[in-house]
């Protein structure tokens, strides 16, 4: 009689266990005994805790990032440069298993043709897709300006790679920038031209685009405060003007000691060629950082000698990360590294680091970026100010012997 309760208890437990196994197996025979519910939950909790400690936040198998910029049109070369930089980084991360070793990165590229209409269309498509953790790009201020309201409304972090208008990042905490603003840049330009080059008379000569107009206004304000004089001021239609001789002839007669030009590198190359033919060697030429491309030298040839720009990046900087990136980039694509490839490189790395730390939620990414004391950029550490603009230096570069090198005035 004493044994019956024990036998009955065993039978009842066995029946319950068989029922549980049948329910869990969905009709398929179980190959191994299942853990009890409490033990299974404890084990799962412990496994999740260990996974969180070793791989960061829970991430999907694929993480989508959007980029928008010119892949066709007269500024397509800048879009291709940015695309190459992103590809180099993401391919390397994916080859190592993805973000945190598990989540592969998929980047979708949207062609805005460097027009505001197309940029707005791209922004709407990116938001409507409802799958992107962040967006990078574009090339120009106008395109960035129309994209911001759409992306911000969707709470999508937007990392502007090259557009430099000061107002862009002031619109939302969700907007960051990879390069210094026009306001910051023109302070450097005016000081470099007036104090370093000793040019107290300048000819302003620029494409009638957002970058040129805004840059000219800011430069004039800051240059005249130093005591400089603008002796010539002229614009041209970007993409259609090829004969700059009349304007250069007027500059030659103006008494200008320096030409400050804002426009694309191919236009700058033509200007340098035509300037050389007019015997204007005694007049300095300084251009925007986007002109620091090997393609300009290839077009202008010897006429590029002595041409100067100010840039957040210098490929001959004595800094190991820069030299490593330069080697990887140029070996991968067979083209010279330039500032667009550098600023894009910094932006995509920040996005990946943020996702690795906090996941794909837009607000979490923004909060993480704002909480970081500094970032390891390709040219050194930098921080973001209250608006999301970086504190990167402006390094003067000069074309010597067919390549851009750091100007002798810069102290590394």
RAPE-V206808 format. One record per run of one state. SS is the DSSP state (H for helix, E for strand, C for the rest). FROM is the first residue (numbers start at 1). LEN is the number of residues. Records with the same first field share a line. If there is no record, write none. Layout:
# RAPE-V206808
SS: FROM-LEN  FROM-LEN
This chain:
# RAPE-V206808
C: 1-1  26-11  56-6  70-6  96-3  100-3  112-4  130-2  138-3  154-3  161-8  172-3  178-4  197-4  208-2  227-2  237-8  255-3  263-2  277-7  288-1  292-2  305-3  312-8  334-5  359-3  372-3  378-2  383-1  385-5  391-4  401-2  407-6
H: 2-24  37-19  76-20  116-14  141-13  169-3  182-15  210-17  245-10  265-12  289-3  294-11  320-14  339-20  362-10
E: 62-8  99-1  103-9  132-6  157-4  175-3  201-7  229-8  258-5  284-4  308-4  375-3  380-3  384-1  390-1  395-6  403-4
